[in-house]
Amino acid sequence: MLKKKFVKIFLLVFILILIIFGYFRFFYVFAEGTKAGVLNTFQKKGYVFKTWEGIIIQSGFKQNVQSNEFEFSVINEKIAKELEKHSGKEVNLHYNRYFGTLPWRGVSVYVVDSIFEIRNPDNKTNITPQ
């Protein structure tokens, strides 16, 4: 009798720990911020889950190409369509950073949730900050 009670409590605690771990790993927003740069690549890709993935090339001192690239995913279809139209332009994006990725959320831990600004090469603003 005592053994059954111990097993039930152990399983309950184990499941609770798994739920807490899953929440912090995949749904807890670890950080949020903005990134600006030239939208280099933006595409919809994937085998089972088609997700929007993009790369921004950040300006500044360029020691190596890898450190100046910001790879991100986009969940919102409206934001994805807007970014798709403005490849090659300077963008300022707001993102959330998660600890882990989910297949339907994209391949990056950085998920863009809004566009602050899109500029043409001649510095005219297409989308103004809100």
N, C-alpha and C positions, 0 to 999 in steps of 0.2 A: 504494500500500500504506500509506504513512504517512498519507495523507488519510483512509482508511477507519478507521484506528486512532484518529485525532484525532476523527472524527465519533462513533465509539462511546464514547469517553471523555467527550466533550462531552455526549452524550445521557444517559449514566449520571449525570454530575454534575448535569445539569439536572433529571432525574427525582428524584434524591436531594434537591435543593433544594425541589422542589415538595412532596415528602412531608413534609419538615421544616416548611415553611411551613404546609401543611394541618393538621399536628398542632398547631402553636402557635396557629393561627387558630381552630380549631374544637374541639379536645379538651383543650388545656392550661387548667387552672383558674387564672385570673389572680388571683382574690381569692375569699375566702369570708368569710361573716359572718352576722349576724342583723339582722333588721328587725322592728319591732313597730309595730302600728297596728290600725286598724279595717278588717276585710276588707270592702271596698266592693263589688267586682265579682268574680265567679268564674264562668267559662263555658268550654265546650268549643266551639272554633270552628276554621274553616279550610276551604279548598276541597278539596284533595287529602288532606292530612294533618290530621286533627282533633286539635288539641292543647289542653291546659288552660291558660287564661290568666287572670290575676287582677290586681287592683289593691288595694293597701293605702293608706289615707289615714293618714299619720303625724300624731301630735299634736304640739303645740308652737306656736311663733310662726309665724303664717300671713301671710306677705307676699303670696304669690300661690299659687294652687291647684297649679300645675304643680310647684313645688319640694317639695310635701308628698306627692306620689303616688309610689308604688313599684310599677312594673309588673313582673310576673314570669311565668314559665312553670313548669309542673309536669309531670314525666315519669311519676312513679310513680302508678299508678292508685289505690292504697290511700290515698295522701296526698290525691289529688284528690277522692276520694269524701268523705273526712273534712272537707276545707275546704268542699266544696259544701254540707254540712249546717250549717255555722256562719257563713254570710254575715251580716254586720252585727255580728259579735262581735269583740272585741279578740284578736289573734293575735300570736304571737312565732314567727317562721320562720327557719330556717337556709337559706342560699342559697350557690350557687357562681356566680361571674361568669366568663364566657368572652369572648374577643375577638370572636367571630362567632357567628351563629345557623345552625342546621341546620333544614330544614323539618320534620323529624319530632321535633325537640326543642322547638320553639316559636318564637314571634316575638320573644322577649326574650333578651337576653344574660344575664339573671339567671334561674337555674333553682333552684327550691326543692327541697331533697332531704329535709327533715325538719321536723316541727312540734315546737317546744319547749313551747308552751303555748297554750291557748285559754281565754279568760275570758268569762264572761257579763257583761252590763252591771252586775250587782249584785256584781261582783268574785269570784264563786265560780269556781273553776277546774274546767274540764271535763277537760282533759288536763294532767297535771302534768309538770314538767320531769323528765328522766331523767338 
